[in-house]
Amino acid sequence: MSLTAMQVAFCKSYLLLRDAKAAALEAGYSEAYASKKAYALLKQENISQKINELEVEHFNNNFAKLAMRGIEVLGEILDSELLDERVTLAAVREVFKYHRLEQKLNAVEDSKDTHFNITFNEVASRDS
């Protein structure tokens, strides 16, 4: 069974948002439908398969570029003569925000240095 244009749009939005209601609204479904039935879309076999296909495609197309660009940007930041931990932290946040990565950044002060802990929340495959 093929998907409608709205269903494909839902799958693409869900891939980025991970919120069925918000993805349904962005795809053009009504507020009433999104509130009551958006999560039912995720249970449909064809929708689930399409999301899985899009996840693989997205990962394959974007991960290598993302990693290389992130390394370049962070290298530029660290090579900067104006290095300041607040500036560095702000730049790291912007890199993650730009690439829509879910992140948690914590600056932990100790007696001599500031350490930055960066934690990524990996999105589990829907097949797991």
C-alpha positions as CSV (number, residue, x, y, z in Angstrom):
1,M,0.0,0.0,0.0
2,S,1.5,3.3,-1.0
3,L,1.5,6.4,1.2
4,T,-0.3,9.7,0.6
5,A,1.7,12.9,0.4
6,M,0.5,13.8,3.9
7,Q,1.6,10.5,5.3
8,V,5.1,10.9,3.7
9,A,5.3,14.5,5.1
10,F,4.3,13.1,8.5
11,C,7.1,10.5,8.3
12,K,9.6,13.1,7.4
13,S,8.5,15.5,10.2
14,Y,8.4,12.7,12.7
15,L,12.0,11.7,11.8
16,L,13.1,15.2,12.9
17,L,10.7,16.1,15.6
18,R,10.0,12.7,17.3
19,D,6.6,14.0,18.3
20,A,3.6,12.4,16.5
21,K,1.2,15.3,17.2
22,A,3.7,18.0,16.1
23,A,4.7,15.9,13.0
24,A,1.0,15.5,12.1
25,L,0.3,19.2,12.4
26,E,3.4,20.1,10.4
27,A,2.4,17.5,7.7
28,G,-1.0,19.3,7.3
29,Y,-3.3,17.2,9.4
30,S,-6.0,19.1,11.4
31,E,-5.6,19.9,15.1
32,A,-8.4,17.6,15.9
33,Y,-6.8,14.7,14.0
34,A,-3.4,15.4,15.4
35,S,-4.7,15.5,18.9
36,K,-6.7,12.2,18.7
37,K,-5.1,10.0,16.0
38,A,-1.5,11.1,15.4
39,Y,0.0,8.3,17.5
40,A,-2.1,5.7,15.6
41,L,-0.2,6.6,12.5
42,L,3.0,5.3,14.1
43,K,1.3,1.9,14.5
44,Q,0.5,1.5,10.8
45,E,3.0,-0.9,9.2
46,N,3.5,1.2,6.0
47,I,4.2,4.4,8.1
48,S,6.6,2.5,10.4
49,Q,8.5,1.1,7.4
50,K,8.7,4.5,5.7
51,I,10.1,6.1,8.9
52,N,12.7,3.3,9.2
53,E,13.7,3.9,5.5
54,L,14.0,7.6,6.1
55,E,16.1,7.1,9.3
56,V,18.6,4.9,7.3
57,E,18.7,7.4,4.5
58,H,19.1,10.3,6.8
59,F,21.9,8.6,8.8
60,N,23.8,7.6,5.6
61,N,23.5,11.0,4.0
62,N,24.2,13.2,6.9
63,F,26.3,11.5,9.6
64,A,29.7,11.7,7.8
65,K,29.1,15.3,6.7
66,L,28.0,16.2,10.2
67,A,31.0,14.6,11.9
68,M,33.5,16.3,9.5
69,R,31.9,19.7,9.8
70,G,31.7,19.4,13.6
71,I,35.3,18.6,13.8
72,E,36.2,21.5,11.5
73,V,34.2,24.0,13.5
74,L,35.4,22.8,16.9
75,G,39.0,22.9,15.6
76,E,38.5,26.5,14.5
77,I,37.1,27.3,17.9
78,L,40.0,25.7,19.7
79,D,42.6,27.4,17.5
80,S,41.1,30.8,18.2
81,E,43.3,33.3,19.9
82,L,40.2,34.6,21.7
83,L,39.5,31.3,23.4
84,D,37.2,31.7,26.3
85,E,35.2,28.8,27.8
86,R,31.9,30.7,27.5
87,V,32.5,31.4,23.9
88,T,33.6,27.8,23.3
89,L,30.5,26.4,25.0
90,A,28.2,28.8,23.1
91,A,29.9,27.7,19.8
92,V,29.5,24.0,20.6
93,R,25.8,24.6,21.5
94,E,25.3,26.3,18.1
95,V,26.9,23.5,16.2
96,F,24.6,21.0,17.9
97,K,21.6,23.2,17.5
98,Y,22.4,23.7,13.8
99,H,22.5,20.0,13.2
100,R,19.4,19.3,15.3
101,L,21.2,17.1,17.7
102,E,19.6,16.5,21.0
103,Q,22.3,17.5,23.5
104,K,23.0,18.2,27.1
105,L,25.9,20.4,27.9
106,N,27.2,20.9,31.4
107,A,30.0,23.1,32.5
108,V,31.4,21.7,35.7
109,E,33.8,24.0,37.6
110,D,36.6,22.6,39.7
111,S,39.4,24.3,41.5
112,K,41.6,24.7,38.5
113,D,39.8,24.1,35.2
114,T,36.4,24.1,33.6
115,H,35.4,20.8,32.1
116,F,32.7,20.3,29.5
117,N,30.6,17.2,29.5
118,I,28.8,16.6,26.3
119,T,26.1,13.8,26.3
120,F,24.3,12.7,23.1
121,N,21.0,11.0,23.4
122,E,21.0,8.3,20.6
123,V,17.7,7.7,19.0
124,A,16.9,4.0,19.1
125,S,16.0,2.3,15.9
126,R,12.3,1.5,15.7
127,D,13.2,-2.1,14.9
128,S,14.9,-2.6,18.3
